[in-house]
Amino acid sequence: MILHVPFLPARGMALFPFILVRDPNDRTDKELLHHERIHLRQQLELLVLPFYIWYLMEYIWYRFKGLRHYSAYMRISFEREAYANEHDLLYLKRRRWGGFLKYL
């Protein structure tokens, strides 16, 4: 389910089982929605809560290493997988379990 959240700090966000978008026009952006669906798959694989813990720990690790917010965010394995494959709309059909692990 795609929800419009006008005060969202990002353009899109996946909070299992929802995809949140800041701009209602993004409800039809196939690549943005695909990026977020990749995150939903990652969340499902890790049984949701461990995904958020792992995500946060990676972010904190990269910040601790001295990276600024955006650089730390872009180094998170979940984001690296989603960005690398957001243009390939068939990616989730052939993705294996733990696909994010190769981006660690």
C-alpha positions as CSV (number, residue, x, y, z in Angstrom):
1,M,0.0,0.0,0.0
2,I,1.3,3.4,-1.0
3,L,0.6,6.3,1.4
4,H,1.1,10.0,0.9
5,V,2.9,11.6,3.8
6,P,3.5,15.3,3.0
7,F,6.0,15.9,5.9
8,L,8.2,12.9,5.1
9,P,11.9,13.9,5.3
10,A,12.7,11.8,2.3
11,R,11.2,11.5,-1.2
12,G,10.1,7.9,-0.3
13,M,10.4,5.4,2.5
14,A,9.5,1.8,3.1
15,L,8.0,1.0,6.5
16,F,6.8,-2.6,6.3
17,P,4.2,-3.1,4.9
18,F,3.8,0.4,3.5
19,I,5.6,2.6,1.0
20,L,5.4,6.3,2.0
21,V,5.9,9.1,-0.5
22,R,6.1,12.8,0.2
23,D,4.8,14.0,-3.2
24,P,1.5,12.4,-4.3
25,N,2.8,12.4,-7.9
26,D,5.5,9.9,-6.8
27,R,2.8,7.2,-6.4
28,T,3.4,6.5,-10.1
29,D,7.2,6.8,-10.2
30,K,8.1,3.2,-11.1
31,E,11.8,3.4,-10.2
32,L,11.1,5.1,-6.8
33,L,8.5,2.5,-6.0
34,H,10.8,-0.3,-7.1
35,H,13.6,1.1,-4.9
36,E,11.2,1.0,-1.9
37,R,9.9,-2.5,-2.8
38,I,13.5,-3.7,-2.7
39,H,13.6,-2.3,0.9
40,L,10.3,-4.1,1.7
41,R,11.9,-7.4,0.5
42,Q,14.9,-6.8,2.7
43,Q,12.7,-6.0,5.7
44,L,10.7,-9.2,5.1
45,E,13.9,-11.3,4.9
46,L,15.2,-10.0,8.2
47,L,11.8,-10.2,9.9
48,V,11.4,-6.4,9.9
49,L,12.8,-5.3,13.3
50,P,16.3,-6.7,12.8
51,F,16.4,-4.8,9.4
52,Y,15.9,-1.5,11.2
53,I,18.5,-2.3,13.8
54,W,21.0,-3.4,11.1
55,Y,20.3,-0.3,9.0
56,L,20.8,2.0,11.9
57,M,24.0,0.2,13.1
58,E,25.5,0.5,9.6
59,Y,24.6,4.2,9.5
60,I,26.1,4.8,12.9
61,W,29.3,2.9,11.9
62,Y,29.9,5.0,8.9
63,R,29.2,8.2,10.8
64,F,31.6,7.0,13.5
65,K,34.2,6.5,10.7
66,G,33.8,10.2,9.9
67,L,31.4,10.2,6.9
68,R,28.8,13.0,6.7
69,H,25.1,12.1,6.7
70,Y,24.6,11.6,3.0
71,S,27.8,9.6,2.5
72,A,27.0,7.4,5.4
73,Y,23.5,6.8,4.1
74,M,24.8,5.9,0.7
75,R,27.2,3.3,2.2
76,I,24.5,1.3,3.9
77,S,24.3,-2.1,2.2
78,F,20.5,-2.0,1.9
79,E,20.7,1.4,0.1
80,R,23.5,0.2,-2.1
81,E,21.5,-2.8,-3.3
82,A,18.3,-0.7,-3.8
83,Y,20.1,2.1,-5.7
84,A,22.1,-0.4,-7.8
85,N,18.9,-2.1,-8.9
86,E,16.1,0.5,-8.9
87,H,16.2,0.8,-12.7
88,D,15.9,-2.9,-13.2
89,L,12.2,-3.5,-12.7
90,L,12.7,-7.3,-13.0
91,Y,15.3,-7.4,-10.3
92,L,13.0,-8.7,-7.5
93,K,11.9,-11.7,-9.7
94,R,15.5,-13.1,-9.8
95,R,16.9,-11.7,-6.6
96,R,18.1,-14.3,-4.2
97,W,17.6,-14.2,-0.4
98,G,20.2,-11.9,1.2
99,G,20.9,-10.0,-1.9
100,F,22.1,-7.0,0.2
101,L,25.0,-9.1,1.6
102,K,27.1,-8.6,-1.5
103,Y,27.0,-4.9,-0.9
104,L,28.6,-5.1,2.6
